Amino acid sequence: MGAKPSSPLRSLTICAVTAVLAVATYYLLPADMNELARRTAAIFVVAAIFWATEALPLYATSLCIIGFEIVFLADKGGMADILPMHSDWPTNASGQAIHLSYKSFLTSWAAPVIMLFMGGFLLSSAVSRHGLDRVIASKLLRPFSTSPTKLLFGILGITAFFSMWMSNTATAAMVLAIVAPVLAKLPRSDRFHRGAILAVPFGANIGGIGTPIGTPPNAVALGALRDAGYHIGFLEWMLMAVPLAVVLVIVAGVLLLWFYRPAKDIALPEIEKAENLDGMGKLTLLILGLTILLWLTSKITGISDAAVALLAAAALTALRVLDKKDVDNIDWNVLLLMWGGLSLGGAMQATGLVDYLVQSPAISNLNSMPGPWAGFLLACGVVALTLGLGTFMSHTAATALLVPIVMGLAPGSPVQMVVLTALAASFAMAMPVSTPPNAIAFATGDIPAASMIRSGGLISVIACVVLLVGQGTIIPMMLSSPQVQRSLTRRVAVILPMTGQHADKGELQRNGYGLAESQIRKMNIEVRYFDTADHGSKLAGFIETQVLPWSPDVIVGPYSSEEAMSVGKAVGQTPVIVPNANVDELTQQPGRAVYRISPPMQMMSMSTADFLQSQQAAMDFDSILILGEDSRYGKSAISSLSGNCIMRGLPAPQVKTFADGQAGDVVFALTPQTVVVMVTRHVADAKVLLKRLKDHPLRVGFAGAFATPALEDQNYYRVTQWGDDVQDLESRHFVQQYQALYESAPQYHAALAYSALITAGNVLEQTAKQEVPIKQVLASQVVATPVGQVRFLDFAGYFNQNPTTAVIQQLSNGKATTIYPTLKAANPSEG
C-alpha cells in the first residue's frame, strides 16, 4: 500500500523538507496564478509528499489537508482573507469573486460514495465474522483442486470474485488461509507453490476493479464524477469493468503458469471442507444477496447505490448481525483518506487551479492535435503516471491526487479519463509495497521480491495495454448506453423570482424560459428552476446550499443586477449567463465567470445619449433632468447617462433621486424645453412619474419598469434592450412561437430570458460535440437569438459582454415603434 510508517526522525525530516517545498511552490508559481490556486498548489505538494512517503499515516494526512484548506482557502470560517497575499484573487484584487466556506470542505465526508463504501465495509465485516466467506470460498475452490492448472485459475477467479465485494486485504488473507494447508504439503522447491501464492494478490487487485465498492480508487473516481454531475450506476460500472477483469484474470493465469509451470507428477491434496453456516451466517447471506440485487437494479427501483448501502448497514446493525465492536473495527482510516482526496479535488476545482493547468501550453497543444491522437496520447500519459505513482504509494492516495487534474485535462466529458485513472491504479502490483494483498503474500516468506517484481510488473504492463485498448472500445460502449447517457445529461440551473416582490417580472421571464426549454430538451439538457424569492443579502448562501449541490454546468439568471452580482461572487468558476441585469460593476472585473446577454449600462446610456443628440433639434430641448431611483442600479444609470450626455456636447443633466416607493415625493423643476429621463425598475414608481409628467411631452423612460407591458398605454419614449417590432428572422420566429404558446405578445424580459437559455443550450451542445471546456465555447460561439447575434467579448473594460446596443421606442396610443437606431429597425441583424 505504500511505505512503512516512519521513524520520528524520518518523519520530522520529511515534514521539514515538505514545508520548504510547499513554500517554494507557493512563491515560484507564475505571477498570473490567482492567490487561492497558488495556496491550493502548495497544499497539493504537501498531500503528494506525505501520501507518497507516509511520513504521517495516510488518514492523518487527509485530516491535515482538510485543516489546511479551511485555514488557507476559506474566508467564511477560515483565514483566507486575513493571511498575507502574494497574488490577485480569482476574479479581482478585492477578493470578492470567490468566497469559500469551511462547510464546502467538510461536506465531502457525507458524499454518497463514502456512504457506499462504509456500507460495503460493514457488509464485508459481517461476511468475515460469520464465516460466510470461508464457507463459500471453500465450496468454490474444492472442485478446482483436481489439477494445478484448475487450482491456479480457481484461486485467481475466486479471489477476484470476493474482492469485488470485500476488502482486497481481507480477501487475500482469507484465500491464503484456505489454500495454505494445501500448498504446505507441496515441496517448497516446486515452482507452482510460488505461482499459486502470487495468484492471490494478483486476483485480489484485478477483481477489485469489478464493482464500485471493490477498491477505494473506484470510489474516489466515482465521487469526483458525481460531484461534477456524472452519475454512473452500480450495474453500469460492472458492465464496463467485469469483462475487463475476466480478460485480465485469464492473462494473469497464463503468465503465472508460464513463469511457474507445475511439475508433471505433482499431486494436490484435497481442500478441507468448511463448517456449515449458522443462523447469523444465513441471515448475513440473505442481507448480502438482497443488497447486491438492489445495487444491480437501482435504475429500476430508483434507490441510489449509497442509500442501498446504508439500508444494508442499518439491517446488519439493527438485526444484531454486527455489534459495536464490529462497527468500530471497519476501515475508518480508508474513509478518512477518501474524504481528504475528495476535498482536495473540490478545492482544486473551486480555486481555479485545474483551469490554470488545463490552459497551460503543453495541454493546449495536446488538445489541439488532430483526430483521435490527442485523446490517445492523453490516455497513455494518464495510465503511465497512475501506474508509476501507484507502484510506490497508496493506490487510493495516487488516485486522489490525479483525479482532480485529470478532470480538468480531459476535454469535453472527463468520465473516460477518470475511469482510466481508477483502473490503472489497481493494476499497480509490481512491488511488495504496492498494495496490501502483495504485502500479505510477500509476508509468507515464500515469495522473493524479484519474483513478485518480474511477474507483477509484466502483468501490470499487459493490464495497462489491455486498458488502453479498452479505452477506445469497452469504456465508450459503456458511456453510450441509454442509462448512462441519461445520467450524463448536461444541466442548466435557471434562477428567477417565482415568489416575492419581483414575482411579476419572474413570471414574464418564466414564459421566455419555458419556450426555450421546450427547444433545448432535445439536446439532452436538463433544466431546473430555483426560486430566488426575497433572499436578498442571503442569496449567495441560497446559491451555495441549493443550486451548486445540483452541479449545474451553467447557471442562467437571476433577475436583478444586485442579485446577479451576489451570484457572480458565489458560484466560483461555474459560468453564469445573465439575461437582463446591466449594472456596469457586474462585469467590469476580469476573471468573473459572468456572461451578460443585455448590453451594459454604459452601452445603453450611449444609445440614449446618441438618440438625444440626433433628436435635439427636432425635440427642441435645452436642458436634461434625470429622475432616478436611489439604488445601485439607479446610481449606475445616472452616472453613465450624465457622462455620455456631457461627452456628446449635450447639456449637463440635473439629477434628482428618490427611494423605492417615494417617486411621488421627489421635488424637481422643469421647463417645456427640458427632457426628463426617468430611471426606475419599479412599475409603481414609474406610473407615479408618468402621471406627474403627463402634460410634459419630452419624457424618456430608461429601461427597467418602462419597458414592461404595464406602461404601454402611456405616450413617451422608452429605452429597451429589445423591440418586439424588429423584423429580423429570429425575432419574428420568436414572436410567432411565443404568441402561439402563450396567446400574448412577448416583451423584453421574455426575449432576453429566451435568448439566455437558448444560448446556454447551444453552448452545451457544442461543448459535447467539440469535446472542449464550456468556457472555451462561451468565448467563441455566436448564437442567433431574438435580440441579435449573441457573442461574448471583452471590450472597453467590460468582460464577457454581448456587444449589442439598446433601442429607443416611441409609445403612442398603446403601440410601440422602434425609432432609433433606424438601421436596427430596418435590418437589425446588421446592428
N, C-alpha and C positions, 0 to 999 in steps of 0.2 A: 504493500500500500504506500510505501514511502520510506524515508529514512527512519532509523530508530530514534527514540526520544533522546534529546541532547543532554549532555552533562551541563551543570550550571555554568562552568567557564565557557563552554562552546556556545551555549545559549546567549550569554552576555555579549560574547564577541560578535555573533551574528546580529544581535539586536543593535549593537553599536554601528556595525557596517551598514545595516539596513537603514538606520536613521540618516546616516550620511548620504547614502544613495537616494533616499526619498527627498531629502532637502535639495540635493544636487539636481534631481529630476525637476523639482518644482521651479528652480531658478533657471535651468538651462533650456527649458522648453521654449519654442518660438514665441516672440513677443505678441503675436496676434491671437494666441490661445487665451480664452477668457479665464477669469480667476477661478471659477468653480471647477472648470475642466482641468485646470492646472493642479488644483488640490486633489481632484479625483485621481489623476495620473500618479501622484505621489502615493496615495492610498493603495492604488493598484500595485505599485512596486513593493510596498510593504507586504501585501497579500501574497504576491507571487513568490517572494523570497521566503517568507515564513511557511507557506504551504509546501514549497519545494524542499526546504531543509528540515522542516518540523522542529525549528528552534523552540517553538511553542506547540502544544498539542493543536491538532487541526481545528478542533471546535473552539479552542481559546483564540486562535487567530480570527475565526469568524466573528466572535463577540467583540474583539478589538476593532475589526473593520467597521462593524455597526456603530461602535462608540466613536470612532474617528469620523464617520460620516455625519453623525449627529452634531459633533463639536465643530467640524470644519466646513460642512456644507449646508446645514440647516440654520436659518436665521429665526425660525419660529421654534423655540425650544432648544436652540443651539447657539453657537458663537460666530456664525459665518459673517455677519455684518459688523462684528466687533474686532475680529482679528485683522492684522495688517494685510493690505492687498498689494500684489505685485503686478496685476493686470486689470483690465476692464472686466466688468461683469458681463454675463452672456449677451445682454441686449443694450446696455448703456452704462455710462460711467457712474450714474447714480445708484446702480444696483437694484433697480426696481423691476427689471424684466422677469427675473426668476426668483420666486420666493419658495424655498423648500421647507417643509415642516418636518420635525423629528418623527412625526407619525408615518411619513412616507417610507422611512427606513425600518420601521417596526412591523408594518402590515405584511411584509413578506413571510413572517412566521405563520400567519394564517393562510398562506397561499394554498389553493386546492391541491397542488402536487405534494406539499408537505403532509397534508392530511391524508392523501392517498398512501404515501409511504409509511406514515405512522400506523394506519390500518394494516398495511402489509406486514409490518414488523410484528404487530400483535398476533396476526394470523400465523406467522412463522413461529412465534414463541409457543402458541398453542399446539401447533403440529409437532414441535420438538418435545414439549413437555409430556404429551400423552402418547408418544411413541408412534404416532401416525406415519412419520417419515420413515422410520426403520422398518415398520411392517410393510409399507408399500414398496420401498426400495428393495427389501429382501425378496419379496414375491416377484418383483420385476426382474431382479438380477439372476435368480435361480435358473430360469430357462436358458440363460446365456453362458452358463458355466460348463457347457459340454465341449467347448473348444476355445483356444486362446483368442482366435480372431473374433468369435462371437462375444467373448468376455470383454475384450478391449472396446469393441463398438458398444456393447451393453453399458459399460462404465461411462463412456463418453455420452451416450444418449440419455441415460437415466440421470446422470449428474446435470446435464444441460436442462432436462425437463424440470428437475427440482429447483434449479437455480432461477428458473423463470418465475417461481412463486415464493422462494425463500431467499434469505441472505446467502450470498455466494460463500461466505466464510462458514456458515452453519452447514450448508450443503456439502462443501468439501470435507469438513470434519466428519459428517455423518457417513458419507460414502466410503471414506478411507477406513472408518471404524468397521464397516460391513465387509469390505474386501481385504482388510489387513490379515485376518486369520487365514484366508485362502492363499494370499501371496506369501505369508510367512512360511508355508510348507513347501514353497518352491526354492530351489537352490539360489543363493544370493548371487551366484555368478551368472544366472540366467538373465539375459538381456531383457526378456519380456517382463520380468519383475519391475524393472525400471520404467518401461513403457506404460505398464498398467497404472503405476502410481502417477505418472505425468498426465495420464488421461483424465484424472480427477480435476486438477486445477484448470486444464485447458477446456474441459467440458463445462466447468462452472463459469469460466469467463465468457465462453461463447453463448451458453444458454441464457446468461443474464440479459442479453440484448432482446430476448423474445417478447417481454412484456414491459409495460411502463413501470412496474414495481420490481423488475428483475435486478436492477442495479441503479445506484444513485445517479450516475451520469444521464440515464434516461429521464429521470425525474427533473434534473436541472434543466435539460433541454426543453422538456415539455412545459415546465414552469415559465421559462423565458418566452416561449412561443405563446403560451396562454396569456401572459401579460401584454403581448403585442397583438392579441386578438385572434390568434390561430389556435383552434381547438381540435386536437387530434384525439379521437376516442381510443378506448382500450382495444377494441376489435380492429380498428384501422391500423394501429401500431403493430398488432400481431400479424395482420395480413402482409405487412411490409417486412417485418423482422424475422418471423419464424422461418419462412423459406430460406432466407439468408443464413440463419443459424443451422438449418438442416444441411445445407451445402457445406458449411464450414466444419460441422461435425464429421462429415464424410471425409473431407480433405484432411482434417487432423488425424482421423483414424488411419488413413492410408499412409500418411507421413510417419506416424508412430510405428506402424508395422514395418515400414521401410527402415527406419532407424533402429528399431528394437525387435527384429524378427524372432519369434519364439523357436525354440528347438523342436525338431520333428517329433521327438519321443516324450514331449512334456505331458505330464498328467496333472489335471486340475482337480483338487478336492472339491466336494460339494459345498455350496454356501449354506450355512446353518439357517434353519427356519426360525423366523421371528415369532414372538408370542402373539396371541390374538389380541384385538383391541378390547379395552374395557368400555364401560358406558360413556365416560367422558371422551374417550378416543372416537367413539362412534358419533357423539354429538359434535365434536370438532370436525369430523369428516362431513357431516351434514351442513354445518355453517360454511365450511370451505367450499363445498360444492355449490351452495346457493350463491355465495359471493362471486365465484367465478362465472356462474350463469348470469348474474346481474351485470357483471362487467362486460360480458360479451354481448349482452342485449340492451346496453344503455341507450342506443339510438331508438329502440322500440319503446322502452319503458319511460325514457326521458329523465331517468335518475342519473346524475353525474357520477363519474368514477370516484371522486372524492367522497361524495355522500354515501356511496355503496361501502367504501372502506370504513367510514365512520359507523355505519349501521352494523357492519361486521364486528367492529371493535366494541360497540355497545352490547351486542349479543354475547360476545365472549366474556365480557366482564359481568354483565347482569346475570348470566346463567352460571357463574362461578367456574367457568372453564379456565379462566385466568384469575389470579388473585393480585393483591397489591404488589407483592414481591416480583411477580412476573412483569407487571406494568413498569415497575421501577427499573427492571433489567433490560428493557429493549434498548436499541442503539440510539439513545437520545443524542449522542455525540454526532452521529451522522446527520440527524435532522438539523442540529445547530450548524454543521458545516454547510448543508444545503441552504439554510437561511442566509448565511453570510454570502454565499455565492449569488443567490437571487438578489439580495440587497445591493451588492456591488454592481451587478449588471444593471439594475434600475438606476443607480447613481450615474453610471457611465452614459446611459441614455439621457437622463434628465438634465445633466450638466452640459451636454453637447460634446463630450469627449469622443464619442463614437462618430458623430457627424464630422468632427475635425479630422479623425483618422481616415474616414471614407473619402474626404476631399483632398487627401494628400496626392501628390503627383503619381506615385507608384500605383496606387489603387485606381486612380482616374485613368491612367494609361492602360491598366489591365482591363478595366471595364469597357474601354473603348475599342478593344480588339474586335475584329470582325468575326462573324459566325459563332460557333459554339466554343471556340478556343478559350475565350476569357473565362467562361464558366468551368471548363475542364481544368484549366491551369489553377484557378482558384480552389477547386475541389482537391487537386493534388497537394497544393500548399497547405490547406486546412488539415487534411488527413495526415500528412507528414509531420506537421508541427504538433498535432494532438498525439500522435504515436510517440514522438520523441519526448514530449513532456510526461505522458502517461507511463512511460517506461521507468522513469526515475522519481515520480511523485504520485501522490494520490490521484486516482482516476477522477474522483469527484472534484477535487480541487482544480485539476487541469481543465476539466470541462467548465467549471465555474469561471475560470479566468478567460477562457477562449470564447465561450458562447456570446457574451455581450459584444465582443469585437466582431465575431462572425455575423451577428445580427445586422450590423451596420455595413459590413463589407459586401454582403450578398445583395446584388441589385434585384429590384422587384421583391418577390416573396423570399424571405430568408429561411423558409422551412427546410428546404433540401440541404443547405449547408449546415444548419444547426443539427439536423438529424445525423449527418455525416460526422460531425464532431463528437456526438454522444457515442455513436457506434465505434468510431476509431479509438476512443478512449478505452473501451472494453477489450480491444484487440491488442493492447499493450501488455504483453505477458512474457517478455523475454527474460526478465531478471527475477531472482528470488524476492526482491523488494517491490516488484511492480504491482503486486496485488496480494491480498491476504491468502487466497487459495494457493498461490505459488509458495508463499512463506510456509504454509501448513505442510505442503508436500515436501519442501526442502528440509523442514524440521524432522522428517522421518529418518534422516541420515542416509537414505538410500539413493539420493539424487545428487550427483555432483553439480556444482554451479555451471560448469562448462556444458553439461548435457542439457540443462534447462535453457541456457542461453542459445545453444545451437538449434534445438528443436522448437523452443518457444519463439525464438526470433524468426525462424523460417515461416512458422505458422502465422505470426503477426504480419509479415510482409505479404504472404499469399492472401490472408484475410483482407488486407487493405486493397490489394489489387482487385479481388472479387468485389469489394465495396465500391471501388471506383467504377468498375463495370456496371454494378447495380445502380449507381447514381444516375446513369443515363437510361435505365430501363425500369427496375423494380420500384425505386422511390418515386419517380414521376408517375408511374402507374398508380401508386397509392394516392398521390395527390390529385389524380384525375377522377377518382371515384366520386359518385354523386354525393355520398355522405360528407366526405371531406371538403368537396367543393362548396357545399353549403356552409360548412364551418369556416371556410376561408373568405366568406363574403366581406367585401370592404364595407366600412362603417362610416356614416356621416351623422354626427350629433347636431341637431338643429336646436338652438336655444332661443326662445322667444317668450314674450309675456302673454301667457294664456289666462292669467288672473291678475288682479291688482290694477294700479292706476293706468297702465299702458295696455290693458287688455284689448281695447278697441283697435289700437294700432297692431297689436299682435294678431288679431283676427284678420285684418287686411293683409298682413304678411302671410298668415297661415294659408290663405287661398292661393297665393303665388307659390308657396312651398308645395302645397298639395298637387298643383298642376305639374310642377317639375318632378315631384316624387313619382307620379304615375309614369313618367317617361324614363327615369333613370333606374327603376327597379329591374328592367330588362338587362341592365348592365351588371347584374349580380351585386347590387349595392343595397345595403340595409340602412334605412333612415329611422332614427328615433328622436322624438321631440322631448325637450326638457323645459319646464316652466320656470322662467326667471322670477315671475311674480313680483313681489316688492322686497327682494333680498337686499337691495341697496348696497351698503358697505360690506355686507356678508356674502356678496355674490361670489367672490374668489373662493370662499370656503365651500359654497354650493358646487362650484365647478370642480374643486378638488375631491369632494366626497361623493358627488352624484354623477358627474359627467365623465371625468377622467377614468374612474374604475371600469367604465364600459369599454375602454380602449378604442375610442374613435380614431379613424385615420385622418379625418378632417372635421373641424367644428365650423358650423355656419351660424352666424348671428353674433351678438344679440341685437336688440333694437336701438337703444340709445348710445350716444357717444361715451357717456360716463361708464355705462356697463361694458362697452367694448374695451375701454382702457383697463378696467378691472380684469376682464377675461384675458386680455393680452398679457397681463402680468402673471396670471395664474397658470397658464397652460404650458409653460416651458417651450418646448420645441414642436408641439402639435400645431399644425397650420390652422389658422382661423380666417375664414372668408367672411368679411363683414359687409352686409348689403348696403345700408344707408347711413351709418354713422360717419360723420365728416369733420369732427374736431381735429385741427391740424396736429395737435400733440400726439394723436393716436399713432401716427406713422412718421414722425419726424426723428425717430430714434432707430439707428441701424441695429440689425440683429433680431428684432422682434418679429415673430412669425405671424404677423397680421397682414392680410391681403384685402384691400378695400375696393369694393365694386364702384361705389359712388365717388364722384370727384372730391378731393379735399376741399376744405373750407376756402382756402386761398384761391383755388381754381373757380369755385362758384362765385366768389367775390369778384374775381377778374371778369367773369362773364357779366355780372351785374353792372360793374363799372363801365365795361365796354358798351353795354346796352345804353346806359345813361349818357355816355359820351356821344354815341351815334344819334341819340334822340334829343340832345339838349336843345337844339334849335326848334324842333317840332313841339317839344313839351314846354318850351319857354320857361325854364326854371332858373333861379339864381341862388338857391340855397338847398341844402340837403339836411334832413333831420332823421336820425336813426333812433327808433324806439325799440329797445332790446331787453329781453329777459336777463335778469341778473343771475347767470349760471355760467358754467364752464363753456357750454355751447354758445350762449349769448355773447360772452366776452370774446370768444374766438371769432365769431362772425363780425362783431363790431370792429375789432382790431383789423381784420382783413379788409372789410368794406372801407374803412376810413383810409387805410394805406393805399388801396388801389384807386380810390377816388382822387386822392391828392396826386398820385403818380401820373394820372391822366389829365391833370390840369383842371379838374372839377372843383367846385367849392369845397372847402374843408367841412366835413359833416359835423353838425352838433349832435350830441349823444344824450339821451335820457334813458335810464334803466328802471326796471320795476321788478319786484319779487313775484314769484309764482302766485297767480290769482289776484294780483294788485294792479293790473293794467288800467283799471278804471280810476286809480288814484294818481297816476303819473301826471306831473304838471309840465306842460310844454306850450310853446307859442309858435305860430307859423303864419305865413302869408300865402296868397294864392300862387306865388311863384316858388313855393317850397315843395320839393319831392320828399315824401315821407317813406322811409324804408322800415318795415315792421319785421322784427325778429322774435319769434317765439315758437315753441313746439306744442304749446297747449291751445287746443281749439277754443276753450272758453275765453282765454286772454285775446286770441286773435279776433273772435267775434266782438269783444268789447272795443278793441282798437278800430275795427272796421265801422262799428256803429258810431263811435265818437268822430270818425273822419268821413262819415257817409256823404257829406257835401263837398268833400275835397277830391278833385279829380286825379291828383298825382299821387296815387297810393301804390306802393310796390311791396308785396308780401314775400319775404325771403324764406323760401323752402319751408321746412318744419310743418306747422299746422296749416300753413297757407296752401300747401299742395294737396290737402285732403279733400275728398268729395264734399265734406260738410260745409265748405265755404264757397262752393262753385256757383251759388245763386247770387253772389256779390259781383260788383263791377270793379276790377282792379287788375294790376299786373302782378304776376307771380313768378318767382324763380323756382325752378324744379329740376330734378335730375333726369326726368323723362317726360315727354309729351305724348299722350295717347293718340294724338292726331298725326304723329310722324308716320309716314307711309313706306318705310323700307320693308323688305320681305319678312325679316324675322319679327319685327314689331307687329306687322299686320297679321302674321300667323299666330302670334301670341294672343292678340286681342280676340281673334276669332275663336281660338280654343278656350280662352277664359270665359267669353260670353256664352259659349255653348255649354260649359260645365257649371257656371255659377249664375247664369242669366242676369248678369250685370256687367257694367264696363269696369275694366281694371284701372287702378291709379298707380302712382309711382311706388308706393310701399310694396304692392304685389309684383310689379315689374322688376324691382330690384331684388326682392326675395327670390323670385323665379330665376333671375339671372345668376344669383349667387349659388343656388343649389344645382342648377344646370352646369355651371362652371365646375363645381366640386365633382359632380358625376363624370363629366368629360375628363377631368384631370385624373381621377382614379382609374377610369377605363384605360387611358393612355399609359398610366403607370404600370398597369398589368401587362399591356401589350408590349411596351418598350423595355420592361424589366429594369426600370430606373427608379431612384428615390422620388417621392412625391414632390419635394421642394424643387427638384430639377425640372419636373414638368410644369409646375406652377410658374417657374421663371421663364419658360419658353413657349407655353401653349397659348394659342389665340382661339377664343371661343366666341362664336356668333350668338348674340343674345338680343332681346328687345331693346336694350339700352346701348346697342352698338357692339363693336368687337371688344371683348374684354381681354386685356393683356396686362400683366403686372410688370411694371417697370420701376426703376429707381431714377428719379429726376428731381432737380431743383430742391434738394433737401428732403424729398419725400421718398419713402421706401415702400416697395411692393404696392404701387399705386396703379389704378386703371386710369390712364391719361385721357379722360373724357371731359367735356365741358358741360356746364348746365345750359338749360334752355329757358327762354322767357316766354311766357304765355300771357295773352290778354283775355281776361274773362269778361264776357258781355252777355247778359240775359241767359246765364246758365250754360254758355258754350265757351270752351277753352280753345284758343287758336295759337299755335306756336308762331311767334313773330320775330324771334331772334334766337340764334342766327338764322337768317333766311336760307343760307346754304344747307343747314341741317334739316330745316323743314322740307326743302326740296329733295335733297339726296343725303340723308343722314349717315349712310354707310361711309361717306367720304369725310364726315366731320370728325 
